[in-house]
Structure formats: structure tokens, C-alpha cells
Amino acid sequence: MKRRLLLSAGAAASALVLTGCAGPQISDFAGQKPALDLREYFNGTLDAYGVFTDRSGAVVKRFTVVMRCTWTGEDGVLDEDFTYSDGTTQKRIWRLKHLGNGRYSGTADDVVGSALGETQGNTFRWGYTLALPVDGSVWNVEFDDWMYLMDQRVMLNKATMSKFGIRLGEVTLSFVKR
């Protein structure tokens, strides 16, 4: 009985590892059009509209964002003003650096360490840890953030949030360039 439980646990762990490797890769989007240049798209003013959903898919919060974006050479600033459905507001200022070959790094006051990302084709994949206030404490939450350029004005974004490898929910939003 004990051996059967160990074998079952081993099989379940193997399935989780294999499932984790089965997701899309940024290279899957290399030929997709229109080609995304973050320095071009995130330049000027953009409006964003989004929702946060929990693990079950229930909408927990809706929000809008006004983004003012500027670039000087390889360095960019994305100044974001969030307004949430409960009336609260938040500001985040991303400082981005183009590293060449479609690779970017970024920092913000509530990001732990640096974010790293890469563009290929019409897609940008961005990974980072956000210090997220939750019920009076702060959780360090991992974001796996995917952005898809639809046309010259619209980009869709889907981010999966997790902690300790456990999926907490998703953020889905659309950017519209003015």
C-alpha cells in the first residue's frame, strides 16, 4: 500500500512537470504579424481596460489604466495610472531598457528585482515578481505576462499570477493607443 502511494505521488509529480513544460514559447510567435516593437507601440498615450479573475474565473476586480509612455534612445518610461472598480487608484512607473535583439529589462517600485522580457513577431513575453498588497500584508506574486499586438492601435494582454507555483488567477486587458 505504501509503495502504491509513493508510485502514485511520483506519477502525479511527473505529470505536473510535463504539463509545466507544455506551454507556448516566445519562439512560437516569430513569424506573426504585425511585428511588435515595444519602443514604437509604448510611445505616447494609451488607455487600457482590464479585469482580474481568480482561479475559478470569477471577476474579482475591474480596472482602467491611462499610460503615458516615452523613450529616450534605449530607455523607456511607462507612467501608469490605475483606477479600480472599487474607486481605489494606484500609480506604477516602469523604467524599461532595450537590451537589443528584442530583449528588455524593467524595474518599478513594486517589482521585486528586475523584469525580463522578449519580443518575437507580434508577441512580448514578460516575467516578473510583483509585491502585491493582500489583506494588510504583501505577497510576492510571480507574473507570466503575454502581450499580443493585434494592429497598430490594439494590443491584448494576458498575465497568469502564481505563488509557490500555484496559479492564483489571471489579469486580462486590452491596450488602445490614442
C-alpha positions in Angstrom: 0.0 0.0 0.0 2.8 2.4 1.0 4.7 1.6 -2.3 1.5 2.2 -4.3 1.0 5.6 -2.7 4.6 6.6 -3.5 4.2 5.5 -7.1 1.0 7.5 -7.4 2.7 10.5 -5.9 5.6 10.1 -8.3 3.3 9.8 -11.3 1.4 12.9 -10.3 4.6 14.9 -9.8 5.8 13.8 -13.3 2.5 14.8 -14.8 2.8 18.3 -13.3 6.4 18.7 -14.5 5.4 17.7 -18.1 2.4 19.9 -18.0 4.5 22.9 -16.9 6.8 22.4 -20.0 3.9 22.1 -22.5 3.0 25.8 -22.7 3.7 28.2 -25.5 7.2 29.5 -26.1 8.0 33.0 -27.4 9.7 31.5 -30.4 6.3 30.1 -31.4 5.3 33.6 -32.5 8.4 34.6 -34.5 6.6 34.9 -37.8 3.4 36.5 -36.6 2.4 39.9 -38.0 2.3 42.8 -37.4 5.8 42.9 -35.9 5.9 44.4 -32.4 8.5 47.0 -31.5 7.8 47.9 -27.9 9.6 51.3 -28.3 7.2 52.2 -31.1 4.0 50.8 -29.5 4.6 52.1 -26.0 5.3 55.6 -27.1 2.6 58.3 -26.5 -0.6 57.9 -24.5 -2.5 54.6 -24.3 -5.7 53.6 -22.5 -6.1 50.1 -21.0 -9.2 48.2 -19.8 -8.8 45.1 -17.7 -10.1 42.5 -15.2 -8.6 40.4 -12.5 -10.1 36.9 -12.3 -9.5 34.4 -9.5 -8.6 30.7 -10.0 -12.3 29.8 -10.7 -12.6 32.5 -13.4 -14.7 34.8 -11.3 -14.1 38.5 -11.9 -12.7 40.0 -8.7 -11.9 43.5 -9.9 -12.2 45.6 -13.0 -9.8 48.5 -13.8 -8.7 51.1 -16.3 -5.3 52.5 -16.9 -4.0 55.6 -18.6 -0.4 55.2 -19.7 1.9 57.9 -20.7 5.0 56.4 -22.4 8.2 58.0 -23.6 11.6 56.7 -24.9 15.0 58.3 -25.0 17.3 56.1 -27.0 17.1 52.6 -25.4 15.5 53.8 -22.2 11.7 54.0 -21.8 9.3 55.2 -19.1 5.7 53.8 -18.8 3.9 56.0 -16.4 0.7 54.1 -15.4 -2.4 55.5 -13.5 -4.8 52.7 -12.5 -8.4 53.3 -11.4 -10.1 50.2 -9.9 -13.9 49.4 -9.9 -13.9 49.9 -6.1 -12.8 53.5 -6.5 -9.2 53.0 -5.4 -6.3 54.3 -7.5 -2.6 53.2 -8.0 0.4 54.5 -9.8 3.2 52.4 -11.3 6.1 53.8 -13.2 8.0 51.2 -15.3 11.6 52.0 -16.3 12.5 49.9 -19.3 15.7 49.2 -21.1 16.0 47.8 -24.6 18.9 45.2 -24.4 19.0 44.5 -28.1 17.6 41.6 -30.2 14.1 42.2 -28.9 15.1 41.7 -25.3 14.0 44.1 -22.5 14.5 44.6 -18.8 12.4 46.7 -16.5 12.0 47.9 -12.9 9.2 49.6 -10.9 8.9 50.4 -7.3 6.6 47.5 -6.5 8.6 45.0 -8.7 11.0 42.7 -6.8 14.3 42.8 -8.7 14.1 43.2 -12.5 11.5 42.1 -15.0 12.9 40.4 -18.1 11.1 40.0 -21.5 11.5 39.3 -25.1 9.6 40.1 -28.3 9.2 37.8 -31.3 6.8 38.5 -34.1 3.7 40.2 -32.7 4.2 38.9 -29.2 6.0 40.1 -26.0 6.5 37.7 -23.0 7.4 39.4 -19.8 8.2 37.7 -16.4 8.5 39.5 -13.1 7.7 39.3 -9.3 5.2 41.9 -8.0 5.0 42.9 -4.4 1.2 42.8 -4.1 -0.7 44.1 -1.1 -3.2 41.5 0.1 -5.4 41.9 3.2 -2.8 44.0 5.2 0.3 42.1 4.1 2.4 42.0 1.0 2.7 38.9 -1.2 5.5 38.4 -3.8 3.5 37.1 -6.7 5.0 35.8 -10.0 3.6 37.2 -13.3 3.9 35.4 -16.6 2.7 38.2 -18.9 2.0 37.7 -22.6 1.1 40.6 -24.9 -0.2 40.2 -28.5 -0.2 43.1 -31.0 -3.4 43.0 -32.9 -2.9 46.0 -35.1 -1.1 49.4 -34.8 -3.6 50.6 -32.1 -4.7 47.5 -30.1 -2.7 45.0 -28.0 -4.2 42.2 -25.9 -2.5 41.1 -22.6 -3.0 38.0 -20.5 -1.0 37.5 -17.4 -1.0 34.5 -15.1 -0.4 35.2 -11.4 1.1 32.5 -9.2 2.7 32.0 -5.8 4.9 29.0 -4.9 3.9 27.6 -8.3 0.2 27.7 -7.5 -2.0 29.6 -10.0 -3.8 32.4 -8.2 -5.6 34.0 -11.1 -5.3 36.0 -14.3 -5.2 39.6 -15.4 -6.7 40.2 -18.9 -6.5 43.6 -20.5 -6.6 45.5 -23.8 -4.4 48.4 -24.6 -5.6 51.0 -27.1 -3.2 53.6 -28.4 -4.6 57.1 -28.8 
